[in-house]
Amino acid sequence: MVERGGSDVPGGRRKQRVSMADVAALAGVSSQTVSRVANGHPAVIASTREQVLAAMRELGYRPNSAARALRYGQFNTIGVILFSLSSTGNSRTVEAIATHAAAEGYAITLIPIDVPTQDNMLGAFTRMGELAVDAVIVIMEIRLLDAGTVRLPPGVHAVVVDSDAGDRHTVVDTDQADGARRAVEHLLGLGHRTVWHVTGPQSSFSGQRRTQAWRAVLEEAGRPVPPEVHGDWSAESGYAAGLALAEQPDCTAVFAANDQMALGLLRAFHERGRTVPDDISVVGFDDIPEAAYFVPPLTTVHQDFAEVGHRCVQKALQQIRTPGGSPPGTDLVPTRLALRESTAPPRH
């Protein structure tokens, strides 16, 4: 039950608390019908539903969702644990998870972890239990589950993003390898002899997947494999890499592991008088909204973050609603190449 209106009335008397029976009496229906309306049950005709809702509004009645959750053992909340919100992929994936969870009538509870350790992970799961969530989505990004550094507690409904642990957990991820392959094959198809690569952080699962695919494509094509140029996802690291690559006379094509580093490359090449794409072609990864407005507009690998978030929520709901949950396995979301003006055949 809840109080009608405010908490006090003149004279110090507390306002009478409104019950479900009060709503039923005013609406002229049974308490069971009021309960069905409060719980969104479909087996109520539209006119009766509106009659009950009008009574709720008049009396100031608000359903007790916490009591209902305890009664039915479901809280309509999905937890999200992640190690960083600073990267484009993580922030856009969380946004998509929140959007799709809301469409299913679920809220999300977000817990960031500053240092990715087993103790911190267990602490986050304990906190999620205290906050009463039905399932947890873990955005790993770094190579911890596949390396065995961090393990998820057994017996919990969990979906993992950015991990190579599909043999043990339900995993949803962008097809990182296919996206990188598309980027490198595009540059080779334009006639470039080889493709240089600015990597993501060495600890990053997605970064490592992209680097492995870049190398594999060059080796399969019998092309030289230049030394990796290490970045950290930031435009600053891309700029530093660009200053170094601008001094390589045989560098005519670069695949950057994300769009921010590609932006740094574009500035460095501009400052060193290397025109993009006439002198050097550049491809990024992510397809952030700003990529189409770089100078020149950036050719990049498009990640469908909305679909990743959608599949995460669907997998979580499957575990919540289906006895036995969903089996382990990796669900890969396809990529596509967004072609713009930053790539062209090499000048001979």
C-alpha positions, 0 to 999 in steps of 0.5 A, spaced: 500 500 500 502 507 499 499 513 502 494 517 498 498 524 496 503 527 501 505 524 507 501 529 512 495 533 513 493 539 517 493 537 524 498 532 524 494 526 522 497 522 517 493 521 510 490 514 510 494 509 506 490 507 499 489 499 498 488 495 492 481 494 495 480 501 495 481 502 488 477 496 487 471 499 490 472 505 487 472 502 480 467 497 481 471 491 480 474 485 484 481 486 487 484 480 482 482 485 476 486 491 480 492 486 481 491 484 473 491 491 471 497 493 476 501 487 473 500 488 466 496 482 465 493 482 458 486 478 460 483 485 462 478 488 457 480 495 455 474 499 458 475 495 464 483 497 464 482 504 463 476 504 469 481 501 474 487 506 471 482 512 472 481 510 479 488 509 481 490 516 479 484 519 483 486 515 489 494 516 488 495 509 488 501 506 486 503 498 485 508 496 490 513 493 485 518 491 490 513 487 494 510 484 487 518 482 485 519 478 492 512 475 491 514 472 484 521 472 485 523 476 479 525 484 479 525 486 472 532 488 472 538 486 469 545 488 471 551 490 467 558 490 470 563 493 466 571 495 466 570 502 462 565 506 460 570 510 456 571 506 450 566 507 444 564 500 444 562 499 451 558 506 452 554 504 445 553 497 448 551 499 454 546 505 451 543 499 446 542 494 452 538 500 456 534 501 450 532 494 449 531 492 456 526 498 457 522 495 451 522 489 454 519 492 461 526 491 464 531 497 468 538 496 468 543 497 474 550 499 472 556 497 476 563 499 473 569 496 476 576 500 476 581 494 477 579 488 473 580 482 479 577 476 481 575 479 488 572 485 484 568 481 480 565 477 485 564 483 489 560 486 483 556 480 483 555 480 490 552 487 490 548 485 484 545 480 488 543 485 494 540 490 488 536 484 486 537 483 479 534 477 474 541 476 470 547 480 469 551 482 462 558 483 463 562 487 458 569 484 459 573 487 453 580 485 456 582 478 455 580 475 462 575 470 462 579 466 456 585 467 460 582 464 466 584 470 470 577 472 472 571 467 473 564 468 473 560 465 479 557 459 478 549 458 477 548 465 475 544 468 469 550 471 465 551 474 458 558 476 456 560 481 451 567 481 448 570 475 450 573 468 447 569 464 453 564 461 449 565 454 451 563 456 458 559 462 457 553 465 453 557 470 449 555 476 444 560 479 440 561 483 434 565 479 429 571 482 430 575 478 425 571 478 419 571 486 420 578 487 420 579 482 414 574 486 410 578 492 412 585 489 409 582 486 403 579 492 401 586 496 401 589 490 398 584 490 393 585 497 391 592 495 389 596 497 395 602 492 396 601 491 404 597 494 409 600 497 416 596 496 422 595 501 428 593 496 434 589 497 440 591 495 447 595 489 448 590 487 453 584 488 449 580 482 446 577 485 440 584 489 439 587 482 439 582 479 434 583 485 429 590 484 429 590 477 428 585 477 422 590 483 419 596 479 420 592 473 417 590 476 411 597 479 409 600 472 410 594 468 406 595 473 400 603 472 400 604 480 402 609 483 407 607 484 414 609 490 417 611 491 424 605 493 428 604 500 431 601 500 438 596 504 440 591 505 446 584 507 442 586 514 443 586 519 438 593 521 441 596 514 440 593 515 433 597 521 432 603 519 435 603 513 430 601 517 424 608 521 425 612 515 425 608 512 419 609 518 415 616 517 415 615 510 412 616 512 404 613 505 403 607 506 407 601 507 402 595 504 407 594 503 414 588 500 418 587 503 425 583 498 430 578 504 431 576 510 429 579 515 434 586 512 432 584 513 425 582 521 427 589 522 430 592 518 423 589 523 419 592 529 423 599 527 423 599 525 416 596 532 414 601 535 418 607 531 415 604 533 408 602 526 406 595 527 403 589 522 404 588 518 400 592 520 395 599 518 398 596 514 404 589 510 405 586 510 412 581 505 414 578 505 421 573 500 425 567 502 429 564 507 424 562 512 430 557 518 428 563 523 427 567 518 422 563 521 416 565 528 418 572 527 418 577 530 413 576 526 409 570 522 411 573 516 414 572 509 410 571 504 416 568 498 419 561 499 421 559 495 428 552 494 429 552 496 437 544 496 437 544 489 435 549 487 440 545 490 445 539 487 443 542 480 443 545 481 450 538 482 452 534 477 449 540 472 451 539 474 458 531 474 458 532 467 455 536 465 461 531 468 466 524 465 462 527 458 460 528 452 465 536 451 464 537 458 461 541 458 454 547 453 453 554 456 452 556 459 445 558 465 442 553 469 438 557 473 433 554 480 430 556 481 422 560 487 420 560 491 414 565 496 411 562 503 410 566 506 404 568 513 404 573 518 401 579 516 405 581 510 401 584 510 394 588 506 389 596 508 390 599 513 386 605 509 382 
